[in-house]
């Protein structure tokens, strides 16, 4: 009798232990294991991260790291960490967290606007995806890439079209650059290329002219008219005489693209630079900024008119007064100069 009792007790104890172990295993795998209040938290895992770094990233988000590590090891994740941006939702269990980290790399939206240099672009992009500024600049300036893609030191800025794009956060510098080149090629459709040819301009020249249009007016509805002015001047062999090109020439010469110049002085017009359109005819050798698509399309579809001049309209800020003759332009210009002087805009 005593033996039977011992056997029964042992069996019951064994079942209890097994049940307890099964419960612990089940809990480790399927019980909620998050400790944050928001509905979702995001984890950024570097491309070269190991599991120890993943645990460090998850420390503020996970209640029990030991059970997370045990399940991760069982699922083979500890030796198969992948870089990227991942979501951990409130109430997820270890199994769900690991599945998310293993296969649900979330794209990020990458935006940039009218940067005047590749250094500025690199700084903007490095704030949004994993590569640092240095690796991006090296990729942008790679001599073999520039040669293969038919860009040079002056035109390379025009390859990057301001917009919002989707990337994986762990996209590397070369992958980012190559994607931008594909976007550039995609942009230049047969229709746009035909329009550029009709204007007797290359795609790079269109972008260089569009950059001037971009700098001249913030009003998208005015850009086709401004583009028409410059195209009229090119057709008649008149210097573009665009102040933004002089400002860019000064920045390029000094290497300080953060310089703020509100007023171009007569002495600035004497600067000997191929970007100074008061001294050199035609379109500058490269863009003075990355123009919006609206500015590029404004050059490709300009307003047809006879205007050759324009100046800021001080009675309607943001817009300009246009003129067909120099005499009319000078009358418009007097009002603008008077406004600059009265507001003490000296530089």
Number of C-alpha atoms within 10 A of each C-alpha: 6 7 8 9 10 11 12 12 12 12 12 12 12 12 12 12 12 12 12 12 12 12 12 14 15 11 15 21 20 14 15 19 24 23 15 16 10 8 9 12 15 14 16 20 23 18 16 10 12 16 18 11 14 19 17 11 15 19 14 12 21 24 15 15 18 12 18 21 19 15 19 21 14 9 14 12 17 18 11 13 20 20 23 24 22 21 16 22 18 18 18 19 21 26 18 17 22 22 14 18 23 17 11 13 19 18 16 17 14 18 13 18 16 19 19 21 18 20 16 16 21 23 15 17 20 17 12 17 22 21 21 16 20 14 14 24 19 13 21 23 15 12 13 10 16 16 10 8 13 10 16 15 11 14 19 19 25 27 21 23 21 16 13 12 14 11 17 18 24 24 17 17 24 18 14 19 20 15 15 16 16 11 15 15 12 10 13 13 11 10 10 16 17 13 19 20 14 11 15 12 16 14 18 21 20 26 32 26 28 32 26 26 30 28 18 23 17 13 13 14 13 18 26 23 23 28 26 23 26 27 24 19 19 16 12 10 11 15 17 26 19 17 20 24 26 26 23 23 22 21 18 16 12 10 12 11 18 9 12 10 15 12 15 14 13 8 7 16 18 12 16 15 19 18 26 27 22 21 16 15 17 20 24 21 16 22 28 32 25 29 27 21 16 16 31 26 18 25 27 26 18 19 17 13 11 14 19 22 24 22 19 19 16 17 11 9 8 13 19 21 17 20 19 14 12 13 10 14 18 15 11 21 19 12 15 18 16 12 13 16 10 9 9 9 12 11 10
